[in-house]
Amino acid sequence: MPYAELRLWAPATERRVDAQTGLAEFVLDTLQSGGFTLQDGDGLVLAQKIVSKAEDRRVNLRDVEPSASAVQLAVKTGKDERLVELILRESSAVLRAQPGVLIVRHRLGFVCANAGIDQSNAGNADADEFALLLPENPDASAQRLREALLQRSGVRVAVLIADSLGRAWRQGTIGTAIGIAGAPALVDLRGRHDLDGRALRSSELGFADELASAASLLMGQAAEGRPIVLVRGLAWPCGDGRAVELIRSVEKDLFP
């Protein structure tokens, strides 16, 4: 074949997700409204926010009592002490703290700002008083949705949950896979040969992250209303991965 092709669609929806929303039905309804029907081998990338909302991960900051540690970090960073308290609860370690910046190791293992807690599109007019946490277990969330879609549609698809995370040494956020089901996280290319016949020795492809990043371009970051991306035309390599496979262990972290 003289070319490779990958197709992605992000149907818009005006529906909002909350804790009473059935996520599988929401996905199927959104796709149907956009004129799409799931096929075996398709992939779905979902914005983390709709998964968090469906799992009731929204927190009213008025109900949060900050600890002494949170108060101290709030003074140092200039952040809301209640928000800092939530960040600490969701984290296993604070790595950097300075005015306007709080970098932590999330309890799930990845390093990010503010433990991935966000207040944009939190689903309430009084947005400053609410925060949205990441799903409790994004890999499990992706697997539950995959099973529910199979039950309702009879179709096997891959499901990724994507969030926008920053990167060390690079400006800007990028779509990152935080939950995976039915697709590999990493693709090991070691042992394959390049065009010159040289065997690859250390190449591992962050497959799920690359797909999440591509989908993020269509999702947008503000009021686009495109939280679901349908992926078609990509041959899934072997493997049913989990997002935890993408996290470099603390023992192998050369830049703690």
C-alpha positions, 0 to 999 in steps of 0.5 A: 500500500503506497500510503498509511491512513488514520481517521479520527472524528470528534462529534460535537455534543451539547449534553453535559455529563454528571454522576447520573449519566450512563457513560456507555449510553452517552458515548453511543448516543453522541456517536449516533447523533454524529452519524457514526456506528461503532465497528470492531477494531475501532478505538475511542478516546475519551476526555478525562473530565467526562469520566470523572464527572460520570464517576462523581469525582467532583468536589465542593471546596466548601466541604474541604478542611485544609490541613496544616501542611496544605496551609503552609504549601498554599502560602508558598504557592499562592494557591487556594489552601482547600485545593492544595489539600485535595492535591495532597490527598491525591498525591504520594509526594510533593516534588516541587513547590514555588509560587504558582507551581505545585508538582507532585507524584500522583498516587497513580504514579505519574508526575504532574501539576496539581495532581491532575485536579482541574476546575475548568469545565467542572460542571457548575456555574460557581466554578471557583468553588468546585474541583474535579479529581481524576478517576479513582482508577482510570484503567479500570474505568476504561475496562468497564466502559469497554465491557459496557459498550460490548454488551450494548453494541456487540462490538469490540473496541479499544478505550483510552482515557486522555488528560492534558498534562505538561512535560518536563523541559517542554512548554505546553500540555499534551494529550496523555493516556491515563487509562487504557483497555483493549490497546497496548500502552507500549509497543516494543520495537527492539529487534526490528530493523531500520531501513539500513538493516540495523537492529533497533536496541532501545526503541519503545513506542508510547503507543497510547500516548501518541493516540491520546495526543492525536485525539486531543487536537480534535477535543480542544481545551475549552468550550468545544464540546467534543469529549469523544474521539472515534479512531478508525484505520489504525491496526492495533498491535498485539497486547492489552495494556494499562496506563501504569505501564507508561510510568517510569518507576522511581528506581529508573527516574534519573531526574528526581 
